[in-house]
Amino acid sequence: MAGRRSILIIILILFVGAMVGSLLGQLFGYVLPEGVVKQFFLQSVEFSLGGILGGENDAVELNLGVISLIFGLRITLNFAGLLGLAVAYYFLRYFR
C-alpha cells in the first residue's frame, strides 16, 4: 500500500493541472492577435448545475420555509484546460 496514492491527491493534481491549463489558455488568448487561433484558445464550453436540473440560473435553490439553501456549480472547459488536465494525468502516471 506504500505505492498507492490517495484519491484526494489525484483529484487535487488533476484540478490544479486543469486550472493552470485554463490560465495559460487565457494568457495565450490575450497575447495572440485576432484570428482563428485566438478564437480556438478562448472558446469554452460551460456546464452548470442549474442548467442540468432545468433551473433559470446557475444555482439550484432548496426552499425549506424557515431556511433557503442555494447550491451552485459551474464548470468551464476550454482546449488549454483539457491540455493541462492531460499533462497532469501524464505526470501522475510518470511519477508513481
N, C-alpha and C positions, 0 to 999 in steps of 0.2 A: 504494500500500500504506500510505500515511500515515494514511488514514482508517479502516483496519481495526483491530479490537480483537483482542487475544489471547483464545483460548478460556478460558484460566485466569482472566482478568479477568472475563469474562462469568459463568462459574460462580461465582466469588467474590462478585460483586454479587448474583446470584440467591440464593445461600446466605445472605448477610447479610440480604437482604430477607425471606426465609422465617424466619430467626431473630428478627428484630425483630418481624415479624407474630405469631409464636408467643408472644413475650414480652408483647406488647400484649394478645393474647387471654387469657393467664393473668392479667394485671393487671385486665382488664375482668371476668374471672370472679370475682376476689376483691372487686371493688368493687360489682358488681351484686347486687341482692337475689335470693333464691331464686326460681326460675321458669324458664320456657321459654328466655328469652334467655340466662340464665346457663348452662343446660344446653347450649345451642347453641354458646356460645363454649368451653366446657370439654370437649365431646365430641370425641374424636380417633380416628383410625384408625392402627394400627401395622403396619408391615411389618418383618419381621426375616429375616436371612439363614438362621438356623436353622429358622424356620418355612417358608421356601421349600423348603429341602432336606429337610424332614421330621425335623429334629433335635428333641430334647426341650427344649432351652433356646434362647436367642438366639444361641448361638455354634456354630460347626462346628469339630470337633476333628480334626486330622490327626495320627495317632499313627504315628511312623516307627520306633518301637522305642527308639532312643537319645534321640530328642528328640520332644516333643509340641508341635505348633503349634495354637493356638486362634485362629480368625478370627471376628469378630463385627461385625454391622452391624444397627442398628435405626433405622428412620425413623418418626417420629410426625408425622402431619399433622392439623391442625385448620383450621377455617374461616379464622381470623385469619392463620395461616401461609400459606394459599393466597392470601389477600388481599395479604399482604406480598410474596409472590412476584410477583403481578400488578403491584403498584406498582413493584417493582424492574424488572420487564420493561418497564413504561411508561417509566421513567427511562432505561433502556438505549436504547430507541427514540427518545426525545426528545432526549437529549444525545449525539448522534453526534459 
